[in-house]
Amino acid sequence: MMSQPADLLLRHLRLASPDGVQSVDLAVTAGRWSHVGAPGSYAGAAAATYDAGGALALPGLIDVHTHFREPGGEHKGTYASESRAAAAGGVTTVLTMPNTKPFTNSRATLDRVRELARDSLIDVGFQFMADGTNLAEMEAVAGTVPAFKLYLDRTTGIDSPLADPERLGALLATGLPFVAHAEGDTLDSLLNLHRRYGTGWLHIGHVALAREVEALRAARAAGQDVSGEASPHHLFLDEDDARRLGALGDMRPTLKSAADVAGLWAGLADGTLEAIATDHAPHLLAEKQGDPPPPGVPGLQTMLPLLLDAVAAGRLDLPALVRLTSAW
């Protein structure tokens, strides 16, 4: 019985993986890789065959920290518009944050977001807000969302962050997976609570300070199940750029010192930080030029070019880029 012909065959492709870069033949069938092997290893038929001539291929990027603005901020962006930006930037999967209007903190609001995401061109997952009062709703959706989001510092849409240590400890003791917006001293307190009560995984979004990297490094060395991510704007810009850019360079966390930038790169190099994620947060230019300007910057179309520039400059290699931005 003959196997199904591939839709596309690319010969002499340079494929980057966490193990290195190798020359391969790659076949695609029904939108998925159906063969990856040494040059000349694919003997089947293909509807279209191209010689890639040594062109570089990467797996689609996964961005675990995005704000697509729907519902409630459609004038800033939608699943249709932001997924197109993602695809243009090589990002094929995203996780969206729950600080929407209304918050994604109930089964009803999660169902609404899932319906809106049908307009997306790429794969989407949804983080669910943990506000300290909705544990029953969290338990009802556990297993259908990748993680639960804790907002412990102020940011867009969050004027009253969760600050009660008793409630936080009780949440961490559930064993559910959590992602936290926690900066500086707030992060120190959260890691201490996780050490005492945590029974599940805790991930820290948009780490921005060298001292936060060190706190995570120490927690991991002590056996805590914690991880962290860095955002491109915190890797490539610092507080001098913030002064130059004004509102256009304002986000949460804010841009930090050059020493903090170096600390983030060190955290990526030694594995303390396990992901690079954009914290893509679009606003209208008129809003950023208004008073007060909202914090947040887009990043889906610029992350990969910036990281490839870092590879060219020797700050990162291709295997590390793949490891930090994909599921490979």
N, C-alpha and C positions, 0 to 999 in steps of 0.2 A: 504494500500500500504506500503510495507516494505521500510525502509530507506536504503540508500546505505551503505554497510558495510565499516567500517573504514579500512584503510590500516595498521594502527598500533595503538595499545592500550598499554599505559604504566600505570600500577597501582602502587599506593603507591609511588608517586613521590612528592618530596618537591619542590614546585614552588615558586620562589621569584618574588615579584611584589613591586611596591612602597608602598603598604599597609601592607606588611609583607611577611612571609614565611608560606605557608600552605600545608598540605598533600592533594594531588588531584589524580584523575584519568584523564589522558589526552589522547584524541584520535586524530589521524592525518589522514586526508583524502585528497588525491590529493595535498600533500605537505603543507597543512594548518591545523592549529588546528581546529577541528570540534566539540570538546567537552572538557570542563574543568569543573570538578565538584568534589564533595566530594568523598572519596573512596567508591566504590561500586555503584556510581550513574550512571555509563554507563551500559546500559542494551542491547545495540546492538551487532551486530556481528563485528568481526575484523579479518583481514587476519593473523595478528600476534599479540600475546599478551605477554607482559613481565612484571614481577614484578620488579619494579625499586628498591625495598628494601630501600626506603628513600633517594635515590640519589637526588642531587640538580639539578634543571633545571633553566636556565635563558632564557629570550627572547633573540633572536639574537641581537648582539650589532650593533648600528648605529654609524659610524664614519663620522662626518661631515667635516673632513679636511684631505684630502689625495692627494698625487701626484703620479699618476700611470705612469707618464713619457711618455706616448704615446699621440700625435705624437712627434717625434724629439729626444727622449731619450730612444729608445727601447733597447739600450745596458744596461741600468740601470734597466728597468722593463717594463712590458707590462700589458694590461688588463688581459691576461691569467695568467701571473706569479703572479701579485700582488693580484688578486682575490683569487688565491689559498692560498696565505699567509693570506689573510683576513679570509677565511673559516677555516683555521687551527687555527686561533686565536679566533674563535667564532664570528667574525664580518660578518654580512649577508647583510649589506647595507652600501654603502659609497657615499660621495659626493667628486668629484674630482675637483682640482683647475685648473684655466685657463691659468697659466703661462707655457704653452706648447710651442713647436716650430712647427708651428707658434702659436701665442696666440689664445685662443678661444674667439674671440671678434667680430665674424660675423656669419651670418646664415650659410655660407659655411663651416667655420671651425667647428662650432657646429655640423653640419651634419656629417663631417668627424669623429669627436670624437665619435659621436653616433654609427657610423658604426664600428669603432674600438672596441667599448665596447661590441659588440656582442660576443666577445671572453670571456667575464667575466662569472665566475661561480656564481656571486652574483648580487644583485640589485645595480644599479649605477645611481646617479644623477650628473648633471654637473653644476658647477658654471660658469658664463659668465662674462668676464672681462669688467669693466667699465673704459675706458681709458680717458674719458673727451671729446672724439671726435666722439663717435659711438652711440649717443643717439637713432638715428633712428633704428639701428640694435638692440639695447636693447629693444626698444618698440615693435619691430617685434617678439621677442622671449619671451616677458613677458608672464607669465602664463605657459610657457613650461620649465622653469628652476627655481630652488628653490630660487636663489638669484644672485646678481651681485657683483663681487669682486672688491674692491678698494685696490690698492697697493699704500700706502702712505709712505713707507720706502723701502730701497733697500733690495732685497733678490734674490734668484736664478732666473735668467732670467730678472730681473727688475732693470735696471741701471738708468732709468729716472722715478722715481715714480711721481704720480700725486700730484702736490703741489700747484696748483692755487686755492686759496680759493673761487674765484668767480665761477669757474667751479664746485668745490665741492659743494658749496651751491646750485647751480642750479640742480645738480644731486639729492641731498638730498630732494629738494623741489618737485621732481616728484612723491613721494610716493612709489617708487619701493623699494623692500627689498634689503639691502646691507650688505655685509660682508666685514670687513676691516682688512688689515694688517697695524696696526698703533701702534707705540711704544712710551712710555714716553710722551714727549712734543707734539709729533704729535697726540697722542691720545687725549690729553687735547684740542688741537685746533679743532680736529674733533668733539668731544663732544660739544664744544661751537657752532660750525657751525650747528650741528644737533639740538641743543636747539633753535637756531634762525630760521632755515629754514626747518628742517626735518619734513616730514609729514608721514613717514613710519618707518618701523622697521630697526634697525641697530644692527648688531652683530659684536663683536670684536673677531678675531681669536687669538689663542695662547697667551692669557694674561700671562705675566711673572713677573711683578713687583707688589709688595704690593701696591704701590701708584696708579697703574692702577686699581687694584681691588677697592680701595677707590674712585677713580674717577668715576668708573661705579656705585658703591654703591650710591654715591651722585646724579648722574644723574638719577638713577632709583627712588630714593626718591623724586626727583623733578618732577617726572611724565614722564620722557623721555622713549620712547619705545626702550630700548637698552638691550642687553644681552652680555654675554661673555663665553668663554670656556678656559679651561686649558689643557695643553698637559702632558702626563705622564712624559716625561723627565724633565719638569719644576717642577713636583710634587715630583719626587724621586731623582733628582740630583741637585747639586748646583755648585757654581763657584770653589769650591775646587775640585770637580770631573772633571770640565772642565780642570783644570791645570794637573790633573793626566792623563786624557784621550787624551789630545792634540786634534788633528784634528778629532778623532773619537767622541769627545764630543762637536763638533762645530756645531751649528745650528743657525737659526734666528727665534725669538730672541735668544740671547746667554743665557747660564745658569747664574742664578743670585745668590744672597746671601741666606743664610739659613733663614734670616728674610723674604725675599721675598717668599720663599717656604712656610713658615708658613702663610703668607698672602694669598696665593692661597688656602691653605686648609681651612682657615677661610672663604674665599669667596665661596667655595663649600658648606660649612656647613650652611651658612646663606642664600643661594640661589642667591647671587649676580652673581656667575658663574653657568650657567645652564647646562653645558655639559662638558664632558671630550672627547677630540678628539686628535688623534695621531699626526697630521701633518706628517704622514708617507712620507718620502722623501728619497728613496733609491739612493745610488751611488755605483759604484764599489769600492772595497777595494783599488785597485791601484790608483783610483782617490783621495780617502781620504788620501792616503799616498803621493800624488803628491804635486806639488807647482805651484799655490796655491791650497789647498784642497777646494772642494766645501762644503758649509754648508748644513746640513741636515742629519737626521738619520731615519732609519726605525722604525716602531712601531706596525704594525698591529698584529704581532704574540705575542707581549709581553705585550700589554695593559691589557688584561684580567688577566693573571697571576699576574701582579703587583697589580692590584686592589683587587684581591682575597687575596694577601698577606696583603694589607692594611686592609681588613676586619678582617683577622686573628689577626692583630696587634691592632685592635680597633680604627683605624683612620677613618674608614668608616663602615657603615653597609650595608647589602645586599639590603634593600629597596632603600637606596641612590644610590648604584651602579646601580641598574636598572633604577632609575629616571634619572641619569646623562648620561646613555649610550644607552637608548632605547626610543621608541616612546610611551611606556606604560604610 
